[in-house]
Amino acid sequence: MNVISLYFALWVTVDHGGQDILYSSALSLSMLAVAVSVPVFGALSDTTGKRRVPLIGLTLLCVFCTGLIGTTDHLWTGLILFMVANYGYQSALVFYNGMLPSISRGSHVGLISGYGVALGYLGSIVGMLMVKGYVESDGRSAAFLPTAGLLLLFSLPCFLFVKDPETRESTPPVRFKEAFNTLKQTFLRARQYRSLFRFILIHFLVLDAVNTIIAFMAIYASKVIGFSGSQITSFLISSTVGAMIGSWVIGVLVKHKGVIWSYWLVLGLWIIALFLTAISQSEVLFWIVGPIAGVGMGGVWVVSRAFIIELSPPEKVGEFFGLYGLAGKAASIMGPMLWGGVVWALDSTETLKYRIAVTVLLCIVATAAFLFRSLTRQLQHQ
């Protein structure tokens, strides 16, 4: 939250006068490297069962490079450090998520996962508040070293106390080529399940908008609405509180109303949030956007996972979740590049270029809603 959503984007575009395309390119390139690495890391995690050591190594890489961003005033050095730090963070999640089955034995996996998501949102708020004072006194560059220190501090319990399960059998060699072949076969099999494949495409389009808003909302709030640094922090906190509430509320609605009704609600929330963002002329109207987008942000993960489980054959849930995850990574590549390209192409239009970029995201979500309408009709006739 501190790096991607709040301080680094403004460090690039405001403090160093860089264009949005620089930040979006750095973010997209690091996510492309992650997307290529995920099948390899997934095979390493599943085959060896060793997750703790790679998790520690990649987290320390993220901590080290994040801290170094605060020591440089050179834009390109900061961009390279950000790319490496984001690669370390996103890649570490492969091994972190792989720990879930072993630590949740005797408990409900969904319950433990829910605790993790809720505490993650809470951590975002705490992290912003703990670093805010450093930024107010010494500027945005002062955010990165304490953020790195907090990431290391709160990782220590996992490093020290979460152990890999003991395996008595000998570990087979990791065949990385097979990891990519498995991904290819999963993709080909998904085409046989047309409803599932179409939903993953819809999910990709929605995440294009979600991931881009996460990365660029601070820039929009600063350059279009005129928010101060303190106001941006408060705005992101309100969005995160909305995400915490949304995760719980949408989860309840999925149980009682079903996945189709709940996904329509999420799509509606995002269309409203993006429309209000694009037309906002005052701070008052823009403040409304934060909680609405937050609820949609928290809800989209809950309902989309439930949709994958409902559409997937029980014996292939894991495979299609892998494809689902890859769609999320691809959206993290395409969305920021689309935003950066629009803003770069319309560079002479002052704030209008940002409003047009948001309108493009609105059109993408509207397209996803159109495709979802067709999908729901298909599902109703099956």
Secondary structure, 3 states (H helix, E strand, C coil): CHHHHHHHHHHHHHHCCCCHHHHHHHHHHHHHHHHHHHHHHHHHHHHHCCCHHHHHHHHHHHHHHHHHHCCCCCHHHHHHHHHHHHHHHHHHHHHHHHCHHHHCCCCCHHHHHHHHHHHHHHHHHHHHHHHHHHHHHHCHHHHHHHHHHHHHHHHHHHHHHCCCCCCCCCCCCCCHHHHHHHHHHHHHHHCCCHHHHHHHHHHHHHHHHHHHHHHHHHHHHHHHHCCCHHHHHHHHHHHHHHHHHHHHHHHHHHHHHCHHHHHHHHHHHHHHHHHHHHHCCCHHHHHHHHHHHHHHHHHHHHHHHHHHHHHCCHHHHHHHHHHHHHHHHHHHHHHHHHHHHHHHHCHHHCCHHHHHHHHHHHHHHHHHHHHHHHHHHHHHCC
